Amino acid sequence: MLRVEAIKKLGEFTLEASFTSEGRVTGLFGASGAGKTSLINMIAGLLRPDRGSIVIDGETLDDTTARIHIPAHRRRIGYVFQDARLFPHLDVRDNLDYGRRMNRLADDAAQRARVTDLLDIGSLLDRRPGQLSGGERQRVALGRALLAQPRLLLLDEPLGSLDEERKVEILPYLVRLRDEAGVPMVYVSHDAGELRQLATQVVMLKRGRVIAFGGSEILPPAVSPA
């Protein structure tokens, strides 16, 4: 369960978000500048709300009235960005292991094998990021986040930098994560088609405000080809 009741002023822009989601994938939908990334940055702990609270599974991460703010590194939240942000000097195996080591988690060979199989990246382990396609890099970034054992995974337009062919390649892996990984996700996108395939609940943002919340039926209708 994710509950957000938060206000944040960023220059002339004000984000005011209020929703409670119990979905496996909570989609944040809206045009560029709607406040989607600012919202997940607050959930991640990278931004502090000016007023309000953020609660995950009953644990309060932010509460301005009670002066509670759990720092980002203690939230157990994974974050996958639009660009994969892999370490170019490390091979895939060491990139995958980075999150686990930074969080001082015990090595779990069974979990590593499960994630590697889930994302179909076993054949990539000895390669460097520069030898991977954009879709492969994003799958490795997803694996790295999962191996840090997060209780929530944030994905900020992870397909945004990919061409249509790579998007079609990686979407099935995101569906598998939703159905098999057991980690709830918050998925940011301005692409209604992506969210229609992935999201179980949708938060629609416009100019910093939540204007709708519900299932995929609140998304704009698909445009039929001419």
C-alpha positions as semicolon CSV with decimal commas, in nm:
position;residue;x (nm);y (nm);z (nm)
1;M;0,000;0,000;0,000
2;L;0,127;0,345;-0,096
3;R;-0,038;0,653;0,051
4;V;0,069;1,001;-0,057
5;E;-0,072;1,325;0,085
6;A;0,198;1,576;-0,004
7;I;0,259;1,931;-0,125
8;K;0,588;2,052;-0,272
9;K;0,667;2,394;-0,419
10;L;0,941;2,397;-0,683
11;G;0,995;2,754;-0,802
12;E;0,672;2,867;-0,969
13;F;0,545;2,508;-0,985
14;T;0,346;2,346;-0,703
15;L;0,289;1,972;-0,679
16;E;-0,010;1,868;-0,472
17;A;-0,070;1,493;-0,472
18;S;-0,322;1,290;-0,278
19;F;-0,394;0,921;-0,345
20;T;-0,378;0,573;-0,193
21;S;-0,284;0,282;-0,417
22;E;-0,276;-0,090;-0,350
23;G;-0,198;-0,184;-0,709
24;R;0,090;-0,407;-0,816
25;V;0,181;-0,136;-1,066
26;T;0,073;0,220;-0,995
27;G;0,100;0,421;-1,315
28;L;0,174;0,793;-1,299
29;F;0,038;0,941;-1,621
30;G;0,056;1,294;-1,755
31;A;0,219;1,524;-2,005
32;S;0,574;1,651;-1,967
33;G;0,584;1,897;-1,677
34;A;0,283;1,745;-1,498
35;G;0,494;1,661;-1,190
36;K;0,543;1,286;-1,236
37;T;0,919;1,277;-1,173
38;S;0,894;1,522;-0,882
39;L;0,635;1,293;-0,726
40;I;0,846;0,978;-0,747
41;N;1,147;1,173;-0,624
42;M;0,945;1,252;-0,311
43;I;0,852;0,884;-0,273
44;A;1,221;0,794;-0,314
45;G;1,325;1,048;-0,050
46;L;1,523;1,263;-0,294
47;L;1,279;1,552;-0,237
48;R;1,115;1,636;0,093
49;P;0,751;1,745;0,092
50;D;0,681;2,094;0,227
51;R;0,367;1,960;0,389
52;G;0,209;1,620;0,422
53;S;0,303;1,254;0,452
54;I;0,415;0,949;0,255
55;V;0,345;0,599;0,389
56;I;0,443;0,260;0,245
57;D;0,294;-0,059;0,391
58;G;0,213;0,118;0,715
59;E;0,559;0,272;0,763
60;T;0,571;0,650;0,761
61;L;0,858;0,774;0,545
62;D;0,765;1,140;0,559
63;D;0,538;1,331;0,795
64;T;0,600;1,702;0,817
65;T;0,374;1,744;1,121
66;A;0,562;1,475;1,316
67;R;0,896;1,588;1,165
68;I;0,966;1,245;1,021
69;H;1,188;1,207;0,718
70;I;1,351;0,872;0,642
71;P;1,656;0,937;0,419
72;A;1,659;0,785;0,071
73;H;1,926;0,523;0,146
74;R;1,717;0,377;0,430
75;R;1,386;0,349;0,241
76;R;1,457;0,018;0,059
77;I;1,321;0,163;-0,263
78;G;1,469;0,076;-0,601
79;Y;1,487;0,341;-0,874
80;V;1,527;0,277;-1,247
81;F;1,584;0,588;-1,458
82;Q;1,518;0,659;-1,826
83;D;1,889;0,610;-1,893
84;A;2,011;0,288;-1,735
85;R;2,301;0,454;-1,545
86;L;2,516;0,143;-1,543
87;F;2,882;0,168;-1,448
88;P;3,075;0,156;-1,778
89;H;3,392;0,011;-1,619
90;L;3,206;-0,287;-1,466
91;D;3,073;-0,588;-1,651
92;V;2,707;-0,684;-1,624
93;R;2,774;-0,932;-1,342
94;D;2,933;-0,662;-1,123
95;N;2,671;-0,403;-1,218
96;L;2,400;-0,645;-1,105
97;D;2,580;-0,704;-0,776
98;Y;2,634;-0,336;-0,698
99;G;2,301;-0,270;-0,526
100;R;2,330;-0,578;-0,308
101;R;2,681;-0,485;-0,194
102;M;2,591;-0,120;-0,129
103;N;2,301;-0,235;0,090
104;R;2,526;-0,491;0,264
105;L;2,297;-0,779;0,179
106;A;2,405;-1,141;0,188
107;D;2,476;-1,298;-0,148
108;D;2,177;-1,504;-0,257
109;A;2,271;-1,723;-0,553
110;A;1,914;-1,851;-0,596
111;Q;1,771;-1,500;-0,611
112;R;2,043;-1,389;-0,852
113;A;1,966;-1,684;-1,080
114;R;1,592;-1,612;-1,060
115;V;1,633;-1,246;-1,156
116;T;1,882;-1,329;-1,431
117;D;1,637;-1,582;-1,576
118;L;1,336;-1,352;-1,533
119;L;1,506;-1,079;-1,737
120;D;1,688;-1,317;-1,974
121;I;2,029;-1,158;-1,913
122;G;2,238;-1,465;-1,834
123;S;2,420;-1,446;-2,167
124;L;2,521;-1,083;-2,098
125;L;2,705;-1,128;-1,768
126;D;3,059;-1,089;-1,906
127;R;2,983;-0,788;-2,124
128;R;3,040;-0,421;-2,046
129;P;2,749;-0,173;-2,080
130;G;2,903;-0,031;-2,399
131;Q;2,851;-0,371;-2,563
132;L;2,477;-0,379;-2,489
133;S;2,174;-0,249;-2,676
134;G;1,949;0,008;-2,507
135;G;1,694;-0,258;-2,419
136;E;1,961;-0,486;-2,273
137;R;2,097;-0,202;-2,059
138;Q;1,750;-0,135;-1,919
139;R;1,700;-0,504;-1,837
140;V;2,031;-0,503;-1,648
141;A;1,926;-0,186;-1,463
142;L;1,603;-0,359;-1,364
143;G;1,799;-0,660;-1,243
144;R;2,034;-0,445;-1,037
145;A;1,738;-0,274;-0,868
146;L;1,564;-0,605;-0,792
147;L;1,877;-0,764;-0,644
148;A;1,893;-0,482;-0,388
149;Q;1,570;-0,641;-0,251
150;P;1,349;-0,329;-0,260
151;R;1,003;-0,322;-0,113
152;L;0,899;-0,080;-0,389
153;L;1,042;-0,022;-0,737
154;L;1,020;0,320;-0,903
155;L;1,053;0,336;-1,283
156;D;1,086;0,682;-1,437
157;E;0,995;0,644;-1,807
158;P;1,231;0,345;-1,848
159;L;1,134;0,311;-2,215
160;G;1,155;0,681;-2,293
161;S;1,499;0,670;-2,455
162;L;1,430;0,355;-2,661
163;D;1,308;0,328;-3,018
164;E;0,982;0,148;-3,092
165;E;1,154;-0,182;-3,167
166;R;1,337;-0,182;-2,832
167;K;1,016;-0,082;-2,650
168;V;0,837;-0,382;-2,797
169;E;1,133;-0,596;-2,688
170;I;1,135;-0,486;-2,323
171;L;0,761;-0,450;-2,246
172;P;0,711;-0,826;-2,199
173;Y;0,986;-0,826;-1,935
174;L;0,809;-0,547;-1,746
175;V;0,487;-0,750;-1,757
176;R;0,679;-1,049;-1,619
177;L;0,814;-0,834;-1,337
178;R;0,462;-0,726;-1,251
179;D;0,331;-1,082;-1,251
180;E;0,627;-1,276;-1,111
181;A;0,872;-1,059;-0,917
182;G;0,644;-0,984;-0,623
183;V;0,769;-0,625;-0,592
184;P;0,511;-0,344;-0,627
185;M;0,605;-0,077;-0,878
186;V;0,535;0,289;-0,949
187;Y;0,569;0,339;-1,324
188;V;0,598;0,687;-1,476
189;S;0,495;0,739;-1,838
190;H;0,327;0,983;-2,072
191;D;0,243;0,687;-2,300
192;A;-0,110;0,563;-2,235
193;G;-0,042;0,245;-2,434
194;E;0,240;0,141;-2,199
195;L;0,026;0,197;-1,893
196;R;-0,267;0,014;-2,045
197;Q;-0,044;-0,296;-2,067
198;L;0,126;-0,260;-1,730
199;A;-0,062;-0,056;-1,471
200;T;-0,321;-0,199;-1,234
201;Q;-0,403;0,146;-1,095
202;V;-0,343;0,486;-1,256
203;V;-0,281;0,831;-1,109
204;M;-0,343;1,101;-1,371
205;L;-0,153;1,425;-1,315
206;K;-0,200;1,764;-1,478
207;R;-0,005;2,076;-1,382
208;G;0,091;1,932;-1,047
209;R;-0,253;1,808;-0,945
210;V;-0,413;1,463;-0,937
211;I;-0,711;1,496;-1,171
212;A;-0,814;1,129;-1,182
213;F;-0,739;0,799;-1,007
214;G;-0,858;0,453;-1,105
215;G;-0,801;0,168;-1,345
216;S;-0,681;0,185;-1,703
217;E;-1,026;0,306;-1,810
218;I;-0,930;0,661;-1,703
219;L;-0,652;0,672;-1,965
220;P;-0,713;0,846;-2,299
221;P;-0,859;0,608;-2,558
222;A;-0,624;0,439;-2,800
223;V;-0,597;0,611;-3,135
224;S;-0,693;0,381;-3,422
225;P;-0,457;0,378;-3,719
226;A;-0,583;0,572;-4,019
